[in-house]
Amino acid sequence: MSVSKDELLHIAKLANLKLNDNEIDKYLKNLEDILNYAEVIENAPIDDCTETIGANDNANAFRSDIVSEFDNIDGIFEIAPSTERNMFKIPKVIQ
Amino acid sequence: MSEMNRKEMILMEDDITRLTVHELVDKLNSNELTSEEITKAYIDRINEKEKDVNAFVTLTTDTALEKAKEMDKKRYSNNAEFSGNTKMRENLVGIPIGIKDNMCTTGVKTTCSSKMLENFVSPYNATVVDKVNDSGLISLGKLNMDEFAMGSSTEHSAMKITRNPWDLNKVPGGSSGGSAAAVASDMVPWALGSDTGGSIRQPASLCGVVGLKPTYGLVSRYGLVAFASSLDQIGPITKDVKDCAMLMNVIAGYDEKDSTSIDMPKVDYVSALKNDVKGLKIGVPKEFFGEGINEEVKDQLQKAIEIYKELGAEVEECSLNISEYALATYYIVSCAEASSNLGRFDGIRYGHRTENFSDLNELFVNSRTEGFGDEVKRRIILGTYVLSSGYYDAYYKKAQKVRTFVKKEFDKCFAKYDVLLTPTSPIPAFDIGSKSDNPLEMYLADICTVSINIANLCAISIPAGVTSDNMPVGMQLIGNRFTEATLLNTAYTFEQKTNFRDKYKPSFRREEK
């Protein structure tokens, strides 16, 4: 399985990452190695297997519909890179 | 006890830090030691050894000593507040601990060994951290790891490179390498680690200590920074099996804040230690002893098999041909989940924010590009690739089916055997730098451990012996879902017979190369 440079750049864009030329060469090689290794699953006898969805057999975890307040709202804003009043501050979206 | 008698009985500090937690608890209960003395001995040990081992990202030794004094008061006074506090498990009050740096702690940074979270202080505690605090345990600090727990050597930490106490030129394993190295070098009496594909067991194996990955759902993941949510579990890294059982008693249990945690009756893991494996059925899957497994590792495991036979267990070779399928599946599923989980790091609410942006999109991209290290980016890209349109069916969907296949194959084994015995790591600790340029080779270090996470089972690694070069070799015992009690007893019985800790200890050697 080989991955093209355009494909890698498309994937990086989807992942919100910017790659420099060194990284592009390195990751192309790494992806190819790993995907080639991953081809062993082609031979796995999985015809009668369904997909595993989630780790446990329990289908859902229900909770009572009760509000519980988080008691450290200040702590949330203290670690934000930029805030104003009780809001996170981001660059202007609509020019 | 008079001051005179006390002094006569006081141990040398190095002897104190060599003790297991259950031995420390005995000494606290008999007034031979105070929490302050124990904590001070550990702080002195850290001051001596940390410069060589580099296990800690953040030390909390300055507050630990104050807490120890407080815990001594709580332990010895008849203070009404304390005696009325049923949450305090009295026997562990005043014992130190170390915590892997991916579990959230208020007031102390949780960096995940990443530049992305370099200055992150969580506004809440992980449930395991609450449980540890409620038991009166004292944290000595946050322990180094591969960035976001992605790696098998702790070389992928953005903070520092942790060294193996048995040979300072070698890796401690990973990703809980700081936890395993700190326990092995007696800088903490025990530690918490996390395991997504072997991250507790493999470093425990490489550092000659005990590490348990509990069944998925037994320990709450609330407040554990997510890597691959369907595989992650928190577990103990300890000096011996009894300590492991004691720490499981502290951290196991249902948590309504983690909807994947299982509500089931509490088990006392310490009382499960019977020192008896007569009639226990142990399967030895031959595929785990094939190509790629170091000869000295095989030899040590062969000896362990003979010891189990002597102890009266029924040991039998069996077949379990899943390792390669499981490893490929692991890297597909875990990277897919990681690419989704790590999408939350956007530079807006917490974590690294770039200084270099002109619009919102640039803020996202540059914050992530600057904040994540090489291995994390590699896995995000691989995960995004296998989830992307056109490749989803070929990789992710197929991998989810292989996951079911791996579970079924294990089910067949557990219909016949109580426990499976394999190596933990195909090789003993390797040289720092020897695999860091070859990701695929590094991934192969997990070949014996990942299938347990893929099938949501439990497994423990305990020391089986050492190589001719005096490096520890770990044995992995695998149990069916929620059979930790059987697993711990199986490990305990072997440990009581072989006494690894009495025979071997780390040398802190550093050969010039």
HADDOCK unambig.tbl for C-alpha pairs under 7 A between the chains (distance, minus, plus):
assign (segid A and resid 11 and name CA) (segid B and resid 381 and name CA) 6.46 0.50 0.50
assign (segid A and resid 11 and name CA) (segid B and resid 384 and name CA) 6.38 0.50 0.50
assign (segid A and resid 11 and name CA) (segid B and resid 385 and name CA) 6.14 0.50 0.50
assign (segid A and resid 12 and name CA) (segid B and resid 381 and name CA) 6.34 0.50 0.50
assign (segid A and resid 15 and name CA) (segid B and resid 381 and name CA) 6.84 0.50 0.50
assign (segid A and resid 15 and name CA) (segid B and resid 384 and name CA) 6.57 0.50 0.50
assign (segid A and resid 16 and name CA) (segid B and resid 364 and name CA) 6.71 0.50 0.50
assign (segid A and resid 16 and name CA) (segid B and resid 365 and name CA) 4.84 0.50 0.50
assign (segid A and resid 17 and name CA) (segid B and resid 365 and name CA) 5.26 0.50 0.50
assign (segid A and resid 17 and name CA) (segid B and resid 368 and name CA) 6.31 0.50 0.50
assign (segid A and resid 17 and name CA) (segid B and resid 369 and name CA) 5.31 0.50 0.50
assign (segid A and resid 18 and name CA) (segid B and resid 365 and name CA) 6.54 0.50 0.50
assign (segid A and resid 18 and name CA) (segid B and resid 369 and name CA) 5.92 0.50 0.50
assign (segid A and resid 27 and name CA) (segid B and resid 378 and name CA) 6.66 0.50 0.50
assign (segid A and resid 31 and name CA) (segid B and resid 382 and name CA) 6.73 0.50 0.50
assign (segid A and resid 33 and name CA) (segid B and resid 440 and name CA) 6.90 0.50 0.50
assign (segid A and resid 34 and name CA) (segid B and resid 440 and name CA) 6.18 0.50 0.50
assign (segid A and resid 37 and name CA) (segid B and resid 328 and name CA) 6.83 0.50 0.50
assign (segid A and resid 38 and name CA) (segid B and resid 328 and name CA) 4.71 0.50 0.50
assign (segid A and resid 40 and name CA) (segid B and resid 325 and name CA) 6.25 0.50 0.50
assign (segid A and resid 41 and name CA) (segid B and resid 325 and name CA) 5.46 0.50 0.50
assign (segid A and resid 41 and name CA) (segid B and resid 328 and name CA) 6.88 0.50 0.50
assign (segid A and resid 44 and name CA) (segid B and resid 325 and name CA) 6.75 0.50 0.50
assign (segid A and resid 44 and name CA) (segid B and resid 402 and name CA) 6.81 0.50 0.50
assign (segid A and resid 46 and name CA) (segid B and resid 401 and name CA) 6.29 0.50 0.50
assign (segid A and resid 46 and name CA) (segid B and resid 402 and name CA) 6.21 0.50 0.50
assign (segid A and resid 46 and name CA) (segid B and resid 405 and name CA) 6.27 0.50 0.50
assign (segid A and resid 49 and name CA) (segid B and resid 401 and name CA) 5.60 0.50 0.50
assign (segid A and resid 49 and name CA) (segid B and resid 404 and name CA) 6.08 0.50 0.50
assign (segid A and resid 49 and name CA) (segid B and resid 405 and name CA) 6.20 0.50 0.50
assign (segid A and resid 50 and name CA) (segid B and resid 401 and name CA) 5.48 0.50 0.50
assign (segid A and resid 50 and name CA) (segid B and resid 404 and name CA) 6.65 0.50 0.50
assign (segid A and resid 51 and name CA) (segid B and resid 397 and name CA) 6.97 0.50 0.50
assign (segid A and resid 51 and name CA) (segid B and resid 400 and name CA) 4.75 0.50 0.50
assign (segid A and resid 51 and name CA) (segid B and resid 401 and name CA) 4.23 0.50 0.50
assign (segid A and resid 51 and name CA) (segid B and resid 404 and name CA) 6.32 0.50 0.50
assign (segid A and resid 52 and name CA) (segid B and resid 400 and name CA) 5.14 0.50 0.50
assign (segid A and resid 52 and name CA) (segid B and resid 401 and name CA) 6.17 0.50 0.50
assign (segid A and resid 52 and name CA) (segid B and resid 403 and name CA) 6.16 0.50 0.50
assign (segid A and resid 52 and name CA) (segid B and resid 404 and name CA) 5.52 0.50 0.50
assign (segid A and resid 54 and name CA) (segid B and resid 230 and name CA) 5.92 0.50 0.50
assign (segid A and resid 55 and name CA) (segid B and resid 230 and name CA) 5.19 0.50 0.50
assign (segid A and resid 55 and name CA) (segid B and resid 456 and name CA) 6.56 0.50 0.50
assign (segid A and resid 61 and name CA) (segid B and resid 259 and name CA) 5.69 0.50 0.50
assign (segid A and resid 72 and name CA) (segid B and resid 123 and name CA) 6.22 0.50 0.50
assign (segid A and resid 75 and name CA) (segid B and resid 123 and name CA) 4.83 0.50 0.50
assign (segid A and resid 76 and name CA) (segid B and resid 123 and name CA) 5.79 0.50 0.50
assign (segid A and resid 79 and name CA) (segid B and resid 120 and name CA) 6.57 0.50 0.50
assign (segid A and resid 79 and name CA) (segid B and resid 121 and name CA) 6.79 0.50 0.50
assign (segid A and resid 79 and name CA) (segid B and resid 350 and name CA) 5.63 0.50 0.50
assign (segid A and resid 80 and name CA) (segid B and resid 348 and name CA) 6.80 0.50 0.50
assign (segid A and resid 80 and name CA) (segid B and resid 349 and name CA) 4.78 0.50 0.50
assign (segid A and resid 80 and name CA) (segid B and resid 350 and name CA) 4.60 0.50 0.50
assign (segid A and resid 81 and name CA) (segid B and resid 348 and name CA) 6.62 0.50 0.50
assign (segid A and resid 81 and name CA) (segid B and resid 349 and name CA) 6.75 0.50 0.50
assign (segid A and resid 81 and name CA) (segid B and resid 350 and name CA) 6.22 0.50 0.50
assign (segid A and resid 81 and name CA) (segid B and resid 353 and name CA) 6.40 0.50 0.50
assign (segid A and resid 88 and name CA) (segid B and resid 348 and name CA) 6.87 0.50 0.50
assign (segid A and resid 88 and name CA) (segid B and resid 349 and name CA) 6.52 0.50 0.50
assign (segid A and resid 90 and name CA) (segid B and resid 348 and name CA) 6.89 0.50 0.50
assign (segid A and resid 90 and name CA) (segid B and resid 360 and name CA) 6.96 0.50 0.50
assign (segid A and resid 91 and name CA) (segid B and resid 359 and name CA) 5.86 0.50 0.50
assign (segid A and resid 91 and name CA) (segid B and resid 360 and name CA) 5.65 0.50 0.50
assign (segid A and resid 93 and name CA) (segid B and resid 360 and name CA) 6.71 0.50 0.50
